[in-house]
Amino acid sequence: MEFGFAFRSLIFYLLVMMCASDVGARMHHSKQHIIDKHLFIDGKYKHDDDDHRASFHERHVHDHTSSHMNPVDPSTQIFFNFKDLQVGNKIPVYFPNKDPSASPHFLTREKADSIPFSSAQLSYLLDLFSFPQGSPQAKAVEDTLRHCERQPLEGETKFCATSLESMLDSARKILGLESQLKVLTTTHLTKSSKTKLAQDYSILEDPKEIRAPKIIGCHPVPYPYAVFYCHCQESDNKLFEVSLGGENGDRLKASAICHMDTSQWDGDHVAFRLLQIEPGTSPVCHFFPEDNLVWV
Protein backbone atom coordinates (compact mmCIF):
# COMPACT_ATOMS: atom_id res chain seq x y z
CA MET A 1 0.00 0.00 0.00
CA GLU A 2 1.26 3.47 -0.86
CA PHE A 3 1.28 5.58 2.31
CA GLY A 4 3.26 8.51 0.95
CA PHE A 5 5.13 11.34 2.56
CA ALA A 6 2.44 12.15 5.14
CA PHE A 7 2.54 8.60 6.53
CA ARG A 8 6.33 8.61 6.84
CA SER A 9 6.13 11.92 8.67
CA LEU A 10 3.51 10.47 10.99
CA ILE A 11 5.71 7.46 11.78
CA PHE A 12 8.54 9.83 12.71
CA TYR A 13 6.15 11.87 14.85
CA LEU A 14 4.86 8.79 16.67
CA LEU A 15 8.35 7.39 17.14
CA VAL A 16 9.41 10.61 18.83
CA MET A 17 6.49 10.29 21.25
CA MET A 18 6.99 6.57 21.80
CA CYS A 19 10.71 6.94 22.45
CA ALA A 20 10.01 9.64 25.00
CA SER A 21 7.36 7.51 26.69
CA ASP A 22 9.71 4.52 26.72
CA VAL A 23 12.18 6.57 28.72
CA GLY A 24 9.37 7.59 31.04
CA ALA A 25 8.26 3.99 31.45
CA ARG A 26 11.58 3.15 33.09
CA MET A 27 10.95 5.75 35.76
CA HIS A 28 9.05 5.21 39.00
CA HIS A 29 5.32 5.95 39.07
CA SER A 30 5.43 9.33 40.86
CA LYS A 31 4.03 12.82 40.55
CA GLN A 32 7.27 14.17 39.14
CA HIS A 33 7.47 11.55 36.42
CA ILE A 34 3.85 11.58 35.26
CA ILE A 35 3.58 15.30 34.58
CA ASP A 36 4.79 16.07 31.07
CA LYS A 37 7.07 19.07 31.38
CA HIS A 38 6.61 19.81 27.68
CA LEU A 39 3.00 20.83 28.37
CA PHE A 40 3.18 22.43 31.80
CA ILE A 41 6.10 24.57 32.96
CA ASP A 42 6.07 26.27 36.38
CA GLY A 43 2.31 25.92 36.59
CA LYS A 44 1.65 27.53 33.22
CA TYR A 45 1.00 26.27 29.73
CA LYS A 46 4.05 26.47 27.52
CA HIS A 47 1.82 27.27 24.51
CA ASP A 48 -1.15 29.03 26.09
CA ASP A 49 -1.94 31.16 23.06
CA ASP A 50 -1.40 28.50 20.40
CA ASP A 51 -1.48 24.81 21.21
CA HIS A 52 -3.90 25.02 24.15
CA ARG A 53 -6.40 27.20 22.33
CA ALA A 54 -6.18 25.18 19.13
CA SER A 55 -6.54 21.85 20.91
CA PHE A 56 -9.74 22.89 22.64
CA HIS A 57 -10.98 24.48 19.43
CA GLU A 58 -10.56 21.17 17.64
CA ARG A 59 -12.90 19.57 20.16
CA HIS A 60 -15.59 22.17 19.47
CA VAL A 61 -15.15 21.78 15.72
CA HIS A 62 -16.15 18.14 15.89
CA ASP A 63 -18.81 18.40 18.59
CA HIS A 64 -21.28 19.86 16.07
CA THR A 65 -22.79 21.70 19.03
CA SER A 66 -23.03 25.32 20.05
CA SER A 67 -19.82 27.35 19.91
CA HIS A 68 -19.61 30.91 21.19
CA MET A 69 -16.06 31.57 20.04
CA ASN A 70 -15.21 34.94 18.57
CA PRO A 71 -15.49 34.52 14.77
CA VAL A 72 -12.36 36.66 14.28
CA ASP A 73 -10.27 34.23 16.34
CA PRO A 74 -7.67 33.00 13.80
CA SER A 75 -7.90 29.45 15.15
CA THR A 76 -11.42 29.25 13.70
CA GLN A 77 -10.02 29.79 10.19
CA ILE A 78 -10.08 26.17 9.12
CA PHE A 79 -13.57 26.07 7.58
CA PHE A 80 -14.41 26.49 3.92
CA ASN A 81 -17.20 25.78 1.45
CA PHE A 82 -17.25 22.58 -0.59
CA LYS A 83 -17.51 24.59 -3.82
CA ASP A 84 -14.17 26.25 -2.98
CA LEU A 85 -12.30 22.94 -3.27
CA GLN A 86 -10.93 23.65 -6.75
CA VAL A 87 -7.50 24.26 -8.23
CA GLY A 88 -6.50 27.91 -8.11
CA ASN A 89 -8.90 28.92 -5.37
CA LYS A 90 -7.53 30.72 -2.33
CA ILE A 91 -8.75 29.78 1.15
CA PRO A 92 -7.82 31.64 4.35
CA VAL A 93 -6.54 29.01 6.80
CA TYR A 94 -4.92 28.98 10.23
CA PHE A 95 -2.39 26.18 10.80
CA PRO A 96 -1.00 26.25 14.37
CA ASN A 97 2.80 26.22 14.49
CA LYS A 98 3.50 23.07 16.48
CA ASP A 99 6.66 21.10 17.15
CA PRO A 100 5.91 17.38 17.76
CA SER A 101 8.95 17.06 20.03
CA ALA A 102 7.50 19.80 22.25
CA SER A 103 4.09 18.14 22.55
CA PRO A 104 2.93 15.83 25.37
CA HIS A 105 4.19 12.30 24.82
CA PHE A 106 2.28 9.04 24.77
CA LEU A 107 2.70 6.81 27.77
CA THR A 108 2.99 3.08 27.30
CA ARG A 109 -0.32 1.28 27.58
CA GLU A 110 0.78 -0.34 30.86
CA LYS A 111 1.60 3.00 32.42
CA ALA A 112 -1.46 4.79 31.00
CA ASP A 113 -3.78 2.02 32.22
CA SER A 114 -2.33 2.34 35.72
CA ILE A 115 -3.54 5.96 35.99
CA PRO A 116 -7.28 6.62 36.48
CA PHE A 117 -8.89 8.49 33.59
CA SER A 118 -12.21 9.53 35.06
CA SER A 119 -13.79 12.73 36.34
CA ALA A 120 -14.87 10.73 39.39
CA GLN A 121 -11.16 10.58 40.26
CA LEU A 122 -10.50 14.27 39.55
CA SER A 123 -9.31 15.15 43.07
CA TYR A 124 -6.89 12.23 43.06
CA LEU A 125 -5.58 13.17 39.60
CA LEU A 126 -5.05 16.82 40.51
CA ASP A 127 -3.07 15.71 43.54
CA LEU A 128 -1.12 13.24 41.41
CA PHE A 129 -0.27 15.94 38.88
CA SER A 130 0.28 18.58 41.61
CA PHE A 131 -2.28 20.91 40.02
CA PRO A 132 -4.04 23.28 42.49
CA GLN A 133 -7.84 23.29 42.46
CA GLY A 134 -9.09 26.12 40.27
CA SER A 135 -5.85 26.49 38.31
CA PRO A 136 -5.86 26.60 34.50
CA GLN A 137 -4.25 23.17 34.45
CA ALA A 138 -6.91 21.73 36.74
CA LYS A 139 -9.64 23.21 34.56
CA ALA A 140 -8.02 21.72 31.43
CA VAL A 141 -7.82 18.26 33.01
CA GLU A 142 -11.45 18.45 34.14
CA ASP A 143 -12.68 19.69 30.75
CA THR A 144 -10.83 16.92 28.90
CA LEU A 145 -12.16 14.19 31.20
CA ARG A 146 -15.75 15.42 30.93
CA HIS A 147 -15.46 15.79 27.17
CA CYS A 148 -14.22 12.22 26.89
CA GLU A 149 -17.12 11.03 29.06
CA ARG A 150 -19.76 12.90 27.06
CA GLN A 151 -22.37 10.67 25.47
CA PRO A 152 -21.83 10.24 21.72
CA LEU A 153 -24.09 11.98 19.29
CA GLU A 154 -26.64 9.95 17.35
CA GLY A 155 -24.76 7.76 14.89
CA GLU A 156 -21.38 8.62 16.42
CA THR A 157 -18.74 6.26 17.83
CA LYS A 158 -16.16 7.94 20.03
CA PHE A 159 -13.28 7.13 22.36
CA CYS A 160 -10.34 8.83 24.04
CA ALA A 161 -6.99 7.14 23.52
CA THR A 162 -4.45 7.43 26.33
CA SER A 163 -1.83 5.34 24.52
CA LEU A 164 -0.88 4.56 20.95
CA GLU A 165 -1.79 0.89 21.47
CA SER A 166 -5.29 1.76 22.66
CA MET A 167 -5.78 4.09 19.70
CA LEU A 168 -4.82 1.39 17.20
CA ASP A 169 -6.99 -1.24 18.91
CA SER A 170 -10.03 1.04 19.01
CA ALA A 171 -9.54 2.12 15.40
CA ARG A 172 -9.42 -1.51 14.27
CA LYS A 173 -12.61 -2.34 16.17
CA ILE A 174 -14.42 0.46 14.35
CA LEU A 175 -12.93 0.00 10.90
CA GLY A 176 -12.73 -3.80 11.01
CA LEU A 177 -10.21 -6.14 12.60
CA GLU A 178 -9.08 -7.40 9.18
CA SER A 179 -8.83 -3.94 7.65
CA GLN A 180 -5.52 -2.51 6.48
CA LEU A 181 -5.41 0.86 8.20
CA LYS A 182 -4.20 3.99 6.49
CA VAL A 183 -3.55 7.20 8.37
CA LEU A 184 -3.60 10.72 6.97
CA THR A 185 -2.15 13.89 8.45
CA THR A 186 -1.52 17.45 7.41
CA THR A 187 2.18 17.81 6.61
CA HIS A 188 4.40 20.77 5.82
CA LEU A 189 6.45 19.84 2.74
CA THR A 190 8.41 23.10 2.87
CA LYS A 191 8.37 25.78 5.54
CA SER A 192 9.21 29.41 4.93
CA SER A 193 11.36 31.36 7.35
CA LYS A 194 8.63 33.99 7.21
CA THR A 195 6.22 32.57 9.75
CA LYS A 196 2.60 33.37 9.01
CA LEU A 197 0.09 31.18 10.81
CA ALA A 198 -3.11 32.61 9.31
CA GLN A 199 -2.86 33.35 5.61
CA ASP A 200 -4.40 32.64 2.20
CA TYR A 201 -3.48 29.22 0.80
CA SER A 202 -3.88 28.41 -2.89
CA ILE A 203 -5.01 24.96 -4.00
CA LEU A 204 -2.18 23.83 -6.27
CA GLU A 205 -3.51 20.52 -7.64
CA ASP A 206 -6.83 18.76 -8.06
CA PRO A 207 -7.84 17.58 -4.57
CA LYS A 208 -7.58 13.80 -4.21
CA GLU A 209 -10.64 12.19 -2.68
CA ILE A 210 -9.89 9.32 -0.29
CA ARG A 211 -12.85 6.99 -0.59
CA ALA A 212 -13.55 5.15 2.65
CA PRO A 213 -16.74 3.73 4.18
CA LYS A 214 -15.70 4.96 7.64
CA ILE A 215 -13.45 7.82 8.76
CA ILE A 216 -12.02 8.27 12.25
CA GLY A 217 -10.70 11.70 13.21
CA CYS A 218 -8.35 11.87 16.22
CA HIS A 219 -7.57 15.21 17.84
CA PRO A 220 -5.14 15.90 20.71
CA VAL A 221 -6.72 17.35 23.84
CA PRO A 222 -4.99 19.19 26.72
CA TYR A 223 -3.63 16.74 29.30
CA PRO A 224 -0.29 16.17 31.08
CA TYR A 225 0.45 13.28 28.71
CA ALA A 226 -0.79 12.60 25.17
CA VAL A 227 -4.53 11.94 24.93
CA PHE A 228 -6.44 11.91 21.66
CA TYR A 229 -10.20 12.38 21.28
CA CYS A 230 -11.29 10.17 18.37
CA HIS A 231 -14.69 9.83 16.75
CA CYS A 232 -16.43 8.35 13.74
CA GLN A 233 -19.75 9.74 12.55
CA GLU A 234 -22.16 7.69 10.46
CA SER A 235 -23.05 10.38 7.98
CA ASP A 236 -22.19 11.54 4.50
CA ASN A 237 -18.58 12.75 4.68
CA LYS A 238 -15.91 13.18 2.02
CA LEU A 239 -12.20 13.05 2.81
CA PHE A 240 -9.55 14.77 0.68
CA GLU A 241 -5.82 15.27 0.39
CA VAL A 242 -5.17 18.83 -0.76
CA SER A 243 -1.92 20.41 -1.98
CA LEU A 244 -1.67 23.94 -0.62
CA GLY A 245 0.71 26.84 -1.19
CA GLY A 246 0.84 29.70 1.31
CA GLU A 247 1.42 33.38 0.65
CA ASN A 248 4.75 33.09 2.47
CA GLY A 249 5.96 30.15 0.37
CA ASP A 250 4.83 27.33 2.67
CA ARG A 251 3.86 24.11 0.89
CA LEU A 252 1.55 21.62 2.58
CA LYS A 253 -0.20 18.36 1.88
CA ALA A 254 -3.33 18.90 3.95
CA SER A 255 -6.07 16.54 5.04
CA ALA A 256 -9.57 17.97 4.76
CA ILE A 257 -13.04 16.60 5.41
CA CYS A 258 -16.36 17.82 4.07
CA HIS A 259 -19.51 17.14 6.10
CA MET A 260 -22.15 16.89 3.41
CA ASP A 261 -25.16 16.83 5.77
CA THR A 262 -25.17 19.44 8.54
CA SER A 263 -28.90 19.38 9.21
CA GLN A 264 -28.40 17.98 12.74
CA TRP A 265 -25.72 20.49 13.75
CA ASP A 266 -26.43 23.25 16.24
CA GLY A 267 -27.43 26.43 14.43
CA ASP A 268 -24.95 28.43 16.52
CA HIS A 269 -21.94 26.43 15.35
CA VAL A 270 -19.05 28.76 14.50
CA ALA A 271 -18.79 27.26 10.98
CA PHE A 272 -22.23 28.59 10.02
CA ARG A 273 -21.33 32.10 11.15
CA LEU A 274 -18.00 32.06 9.34
CA LEU A 275 -19.40 30.65 6.10
CA GLN A 276 -22.69 32.57 6.40
CA ILE A 277 -24.87 29.53 5.79
CA GLU A 278 -27.66 27.74 7.62
CA PRO A 279 -27.67 24.13 8.94
CA GLY A 280 -28.46 21.61 6.22
CA THR A 281 -28.23 24.11 3.35
CA SER A 282 -24.64 23.48 2.30
CA PRO A 283 -21.71 21.16 3.17
CA VAL A 284 -19.16 22.35 5.72
CA CYS A 285 -15.50 21.51 5.08
CA HIS A 286 -12.45 21.99 7.28
CA PHE A 287 -8.75 21.20 7.31
CA PHE A 288 -7.07 19.11 10.00
CA PRO A 289 -4.13 20.66 11.88
CA GLU A 290 -0.77 18.90 11.66
CA ASP A 291 -1.06 17.02 14.96
CA ASN A 292 -4.45 15.50 14.10
CA LEU A 293 -4.71 11.94 12.76
CA VAL A 294 -7.29 10.60 10.31
CA TRP A 295 -7.72 6.82 10.15
CA VAL A 296 -9.40 5.02 7.24
C-alpha positions in Angstrom: 0.0 0.0 0.0 1.3 3.5 -0.9 1.3 5.6 2.3 3.3 8.5 1.0 5.1 11.3 2.6 2.4 12.1 5.1 2.5 8.6 6.5 6.3 8.6 6.8 6.1 11.9 8.7 3.5 10.5 11.0 5.7 7.5 11.8 8.5 9.8 12.7 6.1 11.9 14.8 4.9 8.8 16.7 8.4 7.4 17.1 9.4 10.6 18.8 6.5 10.3 21.3 7.0 6.6 21.8 10.7 6.9 22.5 10.0 9.6 25.0 7.4 7.5 26.7 9.7 4.5 26.7 12.2 6.6 28.7 9.4 7.6 31.0 8.3 4.0 31.5 11.6 3.1 33.1 11.0 5.8 35.8 9.0 5.2 39.0 5.3 6.0 39.1 5.4 9.3 40.9 4.0 12.8 40.5 7.3 14.2 39.1 7.5 11.6 36.4 3.8 11.6 35.3 3.6 15.3 34.6 4.8 16.1 31.1 7.1 19.1 31.4 6.6 19.8 27.7 3.0 20.8 28.4 3.2 22.4 31.8 6.1 24.6 33.0 6.1 26.3 36.4 2.3 25.9 36.6 1.7 27.5 33.2 1.0 26.3 29.7 4.0 26.5 27.5 1.8 27.3 24.5 -1.2 29.0 26.1 -1.9 31.2 23.1 -1.4 28.5 20.4 -1.5 24.8 21.2 -3.9 25.0 24.1 -6.4 27.2 22.3 -6.2 25.2 19.1 -6.5 21.8 20.9 -9.7 22.9 22.6 -11.0 24.5 19.4 -10.6 21.2 17.6 -12.9 19.6 20.2 -15.6 22.2 19.5 -15.2 21.8 15.7 -16.2 18.1 15.9 -18.8 18.4 18.6 -21.3 19.9 16.1 -22.8 21.7 19.0 -23.0 25.3 20.0 -19.8 27.3 19.9 -19.6 30.9 21.2 -16.1 31.6 20.0 -15.2 34.9 18.6 -15.5 34.5 14.8 -12.4 36.7 14.3 -10.3 34.2 16.3 -7.7 33.0 13.8 -7.9 29.5 15.1 -11.4 29.2 13.7 -10.0 29.8 10.2 -10.1 26.2 9.1 -13.6 26.1 7.6 -14.4 26.5 3.9 -17.2 25.8 1.4 -17.3 22.6 -0.6 -17.5 24.6 -3.8 -14.2 26.2 -3.0 -12.3 22.9 -3.3 -10.9 23.6 -6.7 -7.5 24.3 -8.2 -6.5 27.9 -8.1 -8.9 28.9 -5.4 -7.5 30.7 -2.3 -8.8 29.8 1.1 -7.8 31.6 4.4 -6.5 29.0 6.8 -4.9 29.0 10.2 -2.4 26.2 10.8 -1.0 26.3 14.4 2.8 26.2 14.5 3.5 23.1 16.5 6.7 21.1 17.2 5.9 17.4 17.8 9.0 17.1 20.0 7.5 19.8 22.3 4.1 18.1 22.6 2.9 15.8 25.4 4.2 12.3 24.8 2.3 9.0 24.8 2.7 6.8 27.8 3.0 3.1 27.3 -0.3 1.3 27.6 0.8 -0.3 30.9 1.6 3.0 32.4 -1.5 4.8 31.0 -3.8 2.0 32.2 -2.3 2.3 35.7 -3.5 6.0 36.0 -7.3 6.6 36.5 -8.9 8.5 33.6 -12.2 9.5 35.1 -13.8 12.7 36.3 -14.9 10.7 39.4 -11.2 10.6 40.3 -10.5 14.3 39.6 -9.3 15.1 43.1 -6.9 12.2 43.1 -5.6 13.2 39.6 -5.1 16.8 40.5 -3.1 15.7 43.5 -1.1 13.2 41.4 -0.3 15.9 38.9 0.3 18.6 41.6 -2.3 20.9 40.0 -4.0 23.3 42.5 -7.8 23.3 42.5 -9.1 26.1 40.3 -5.8 26.5 38.3 -5.9 26.6 34.5 -4.2 23.2 34.4 -6.9 21.7 36.7 -9.6 23.2 34.6 -8.0 21.7 31.4 -7.8 18.3 33.0 -11.5 18.4 34.1 -12.7 19.7 30.7 -10.8 16.9 28.9 -12.2 14.2 31.2 -15.8 15.4 30.9 -15.5 15.8 27.2 -14.2 12.2 26.9 -17.1 11.0 29.1 -19.8 12.9 27.1 -22.4 10.7 25.5 -21.8 10.2 21.7 -24.1 12.0 19.3 -26.6 10.0 17.3 -24.8 7.8 14.9 -21.4 8.6 16.4 -18.7 6.3 17.8 -16.2 7.9 20.0 -13.3 7.1 22.4 -10.3 8.8 24.0 -7.0 7.1 23.5 -4.4 7.4 26.3 -1.8 5.3 24.5 -0.9 4.6 20.9 -1.8 0.9 21.5 -5.3 1.8 22.7 -5.8 4.1 19.7 -4.8 1.4 17.2 -7.0 -1.2 18.9 -10.0 1.0 19.0 -9.5 2.1 15.4 -9.4 -1.5 14.3 -12.6 -2.3 16.2 -14.4 0.5 14.4 -12.9 0.0 10.9 -12.7 -3.8 11.0 -10.2 -6.1 12.6 -9.1 -7.4 9.2 -8.8 -3.9 7.6 -5.5 -2.5 6.5 -5.4 0.9 8.2 -4.2 4.0 6.5 -3.5 7.2 8.4 -3.6 10.7 7.0 -2.1 13.9 8.5 -1.5 17.4 7.4 2.2 17.8 6.6 4.4 20.8 5.8 6.5 19.8 2.7 8.4 23.1 2.9 8.4 25.8 5.5 9.2 29.4 4.9 11.4 31.4 7.4 8.6 34.0 7.2 6.2 32.6 9.8 2.6 33.4 9.0 0.1 31.2 10.8 -3.1 32.6 9.3 -2.9 33.3 5.6 -4.4 32.6 2.2 -3.5 29.2 0.8 -3.9 28.4 -2.9 -5.0 25.0 -4.0 -2.2 23.8 -6.3 -3.5 20.5 -7.6 -6.8 18.8 -8.1 -7.8 17.6 -4.6 -7.6 13.8 -4.2 -10.6 12.2 -2.7 -9.9 9.3 -0.3 -12.8 7.0 -0.6 -13.5 5.1 2.6 -16.7 3.7 4.2 -15.7 5.0 7.6 -13.5 7.8 8.8 -12.0 8.3 12.3 -10.7 11.7 13.2 -8.4 11.9 16.2 -7.6 15.2 17.8 -5.1 15.9 20.7 -6.7 17.4 23.8 -5.0 19.2 26.7 -3.6 16.7 29.3 -0.3 16.2 31.1 0.4 13.3 28.7 -0.8 12.6 25.2 -4.5 11.9 24.9 -6.4 11.9 21.7 -10.2 12.4 21.3 -11.3 10.2 18.4 -14.7 9.8 16.7 -16.4 8.4 13.7 -19.7 9.7 12.6 -22.2 7.7 10.5 -23.0 10.4 8.0 -22.2 11.5 4.5 -18.6 12.8 4.7 -15.9 13.2 2.0 -12.2 13.0 2.8 -9.6 14.8 0.7 -5.8 15.3 0.4 -5.2 18.8 -0.8 -1.9 20.4 -2.0 -1.7 23.9 -0.6 0.7 26.8 -1.2 0.8 29.7 1.3 1.4 33.4 0.7 4.8 33.1 2.5 6.0 30.2 0.4 4.8 27.3 2.7 3.9 24.1 0.9 1.5 21.6 2.6 -0.2 18.4 1.9 -3.3 18.9 3.9 -6.1 16.5 5.0 -9.6 18.0 4.8 -13.0 16.6 5.4 -16.4 17.8 4.1 -19.5 17.1 6.1 -22.1 16.9 3.4 -25.2 16.8 5.8 -25.2 19.4 8.5 -28.9 19.4 9.2 -28.4 18.0 12.7 -25.7 20.5 13.7 -26.4 23.3 16.2 -27.4 26.4 14.4 -24.9 28.4 16.5 -21.9 26.4 15.4 -19.1 28.8 14.5 -18.8 27.3 11.0 -22.2 28.6 10.0 -21.3 32.1 11.2 -18.0 32.1 9.3 -19.4 30.7 6.1 -22.7 32.6 6.4 -24.9 29.5 5.8 -27.7 27.7 7.6 -27.7 24.1 8.9 -28.5 21.6 6.2 -28.2 24.1 3.4 -24.6 23.5 2.3 -21.7 21.2 3.2 -19.2 22.4 5.7 -15.5 21.5 5.1 -12.5 22.0 7.3 -8.8 21.2 7.3 -7.1 19.1 10.0 -4.1 20.7 11.9 -0.8 18.9 11.7 -1.1 17.0 15.0 -4.4 15.5 14.1 -4.7 11.9 12.8 -7.3 10.6 10.3 -7.7 6.8 10.2 -9.4 5.0 7.2 
